Amino acid sequence: MRRVVQLLVVVPAAAFVVGCSGGVSGGEGGAPKGSQPVLEKRVEKVLGLGGVDGSGDLFVESGVERVRDGIHTRSVLSAGASYSLAVVCSGAGEVRLSVSVKRSAPRTVACDGVPVRQRLVDVPAHVEVDVDGLAGASGIVGWRIDEVTG
């Protein structure tokens, strides 16, 4: 008699989806319980996500994450062009911002809801943007890249 064994892969996939969802969570590095939707809306508004930023620059890409998850993105851009990067953290503590372009040193950004802007000039074809929460940081962090047209 032959026995068929099937592995159930739905559980790990479901765990991944739950881990990346926008559900309310608390704990170290996350938004305080119940405040995540409010902080997300605040970050989206400050960055002008879902609308025009008013500068006339061309929107390229953006994202919003929990501080504990951080931002780790590799953007495909037009080599040699100029871009504007805006990062905002809303919550408590500070995050560390690193951008893989010439003459760009890591910098600390307060989670006070005030956007930090950085001009990216003569960029390579791929630019990495990394944001990691420092000890005790919690909340929501967002980023936006626009191509500078003028």
C-alpha positions in Angstrom: 0.0 0.0 0.0 1.4 3.4 -1.0 0.9 6.3 1.4 0.7 9.9 0.1 2.0 12.6 2.3 1.0 16.2 1.7 2.6 19.2 3.3 0.5 22.1 4.3 2.1 25.3 3.2 -0.8 27.5 3.8 0.1 28.2 7.5 3.5 29.8 6.7 2.0 31.9 3.9 -0.8 33.0 6.2 1.7 33.9 8.9 3.6 36.0 6.3 0.5 37.9 5.3 -0.5 38.5 8.9 3.0 39.7 9.7 3.0 42.3 6.8 -0.6 43.5 7.2 -1.6 46.9 8.3 -3.4 45.6 11.4 -3.1 47.3 14.7 -0.2 46.1 16.8 1.8 47.3 19.7 5.0 46.4 21.3 8.6 47.4 20.8 9.2 49.2 17.5 5.5 49.2 16.4 2.9 51.9 16.7 1.3 52.1 20.1 -1.8 49.9 20.2 -4.7 51.6 18.4 -2.7 54.5 17.1 -1.3 52.9 13.9 -4.1 54.1 11.6 -3.9 57.6 12.9 -0.1 57.7 12.4 -0.3 56.2 8.9 -2.8 58.9 7.9 -0.6 61.6 9.3 2.5 60.3 7.4 0.5 59.9 4.2 -0.8 63.5 4.5 2.7 65.0 5.2 4.2 63.2 2.2 1.3 64.0 0.0 0.6 60.4 -0.8 -2.5 59.9 -2.9 -2.3 63.5 -4.1 0.0 66.0 -5.7 2.8 67.5 -3.6 2.5 70.9 -5.3 6.2 71.1 -6.3 5.7 70.2 -9.9 8.1 67.3 -9.6 7.2 63.9 -11.0 6.1 61.3 -8.5 8.2 58.1 -8.7 7.4 55.9 -5.7 6.6 55.9 -2.0 5.8 53.6 0.9 4.7 53.5 4.5 5.9 51.0 7.1 6.0 50.4 10.9 9.2 51.6 12.5 10.0 48.1 13.7 9.8 46.8 10.1 11.8 49.7 8.7 12.2 50.7 5.1 14.5 48.6 2.9 13.9 49.5 -0.7 15.9 49.5 -3.9 14.5 52.0 -6.3 15.2 51.8 -10.1 15.8 55.4 -11.3 17.1 57.1 -14.4 20.9 57.2 -14.0 22.3 60.7 -13.9 18.9 62.4 -13.1 18.1 64.3 -10.0 15.5 63.3 -7.4 14.0 64.5 -4.2 13.6 62.1 -1.3 11.3 62.9 1.6 11.2 60.8 4.8 8.9 61.3 7.7 8.5 59.4 11.0 5.5 59.8 13.3 5.6 58.3 16.7 8.3 58.3 19.4 12.1 58.1 19.3 14.4 58.3 16.2 15.2 56.4 13.1 18.4 56.1 11.1 18.2 57.0 7.4 20.8 55.7 4.9 20.8 56.4 1.1 23.2 54.7 -1.3 24.3 57.8 -3.3 27.5 59.8 -3.5 28.2 62.3 -0.6 25.3 60.9 1.5 26.1 60.0 5.1 23.6 58.3 7.4 21.5 60.7 9.4 19.1 60.5 12.3 15.5 61.5 11.8 13.2 62.3 14.8 9.8 60.6 14.9 8.1 64.0 15.3 6.0 64.1 12.1 8.3 66.6 10.4 9.6 65.5 7.0 13.3 65.4 6.2 14.1 66.1 2.5 17.2 65.2 0.7 18.2 66.1 -2.9 19.7 63.2 -4.8 21.8 64.4 -7.7 23.4 62.4 -10.5 22.0 59.2 -9.1 23.1 55.7 -10.2 20.4 53.4 -11.8 19.6 51.8 -8.5 19.3 53.7 -5.2 18.9 51.9 -1.9 16.9 53.6 0.9 17.2 52.1 4.4 15.4 53.4 7.5 15.8 51.5 10.8 14.4 52.4 14.2 16.9 53.3 16.9 16.4 51.8 20.4 13.0 52.6 21.8 11.6 54.1 18.6 8.0 53.3 17.6 5.4 54.5 15.2 5.1 54.8 11.4 7.8 55.8 8.9 7.1 56.8 5.3 9.1 57.9 2.2 8.5 59.4 -1.2 10.8 59.9 -4.2 10.0 62.5 -6.9 12.0 63.2 -10.0 13.1 66.9 -10.0 11.9 68.5 -13.2 13.2 72.0 -12.9 
